[in-house]
Amino acid sequence: MNPTLAMVVGAVVGIVVGALAGVNEGTLLRNFVNESTMTVTSAAEGANCGGMVGLNTGKFQNHTCFVDLIVDTPAAMNVGGIVGCAEEGLIEFANQEGKLVIKGENKTVGVMAGKISNQHLRDCAFLGEQNTLNDKLFENYFGQDENGTYESMWLRENGREP
């Protein structure tokens, strides 16, 4: 039996939030999170919030998460189903299943990553449905892409049955 993890994150003092790690600067390998809900109700301007990792600058490999991410804060921030912000590193074999519900203006949002910069993503999947930004469906991979490279990316369409 797998435990259920429910995280309610309010009044975030820092600027990084993730179910596996706020920040990964080294190597993060083989993690699993089952049936989790992460709710962010307050965050600093410029925050990075991801279903798995808030900010990745290292190697992030072989992860599976079942996380619903709910962000309801007025702060300008990067929000992604897998990672909030990915810079100068590698993400591979990351599988995320869950729902993204994002509210508030000034959000850089993508189902894979809110922002990607000089990062390589390979063999990543996001299986979400009814992903919304201010109550409107979205399914873009990245909110902002600056020299990112990627291969073998999968996204289940909003509203499509698994």
C-alpha positions, 0 to 999 in steps of 0.5 A: 500500500502506498501512502497518500501525500497531501501538501498544502503550501501557504505563505511560501517564504522561499522561491522554489517549490516541488514535490520531490525537491525545491532545488536540484543542483546535483543529481536526483535519481529514481523517485516516486510520489503517489497520489499527492496534491500540492497547493500553493496559496502564497509565493514570492515574486519570481518563484519557481513551482513544479509538480516534481522540482521547482528549479533544476540546474542538474541531472534529474532522471527516472522519476514518476509522480502522480501529483495534482498541482494547484497554484492560486497566488497573485505572484509572478512566477514560473509554473510547470507540471514537471519543473517550474524552471529548468536551466543548464542541465538534463531531465530524462525519463520523467513521467508526471500524471496529474492536474494543473490548476493555475490562477493569477496573472503574470504566470509563465506556465507549461505542462512540462516546464514554466521556463526552460533555458539551455536544458535538455529534456528527453523521454518525458511525459505529462498525462494531465487532464483539464489543465487550466490557467485562469479557468481556460484549458492549456496544453503548451509544453513550455511557457518560455523556451530559451535554447532548450532541446528536447526529444521524445516528449508526450502530452495527453490532450486535455479532456481525452480519456486515458 
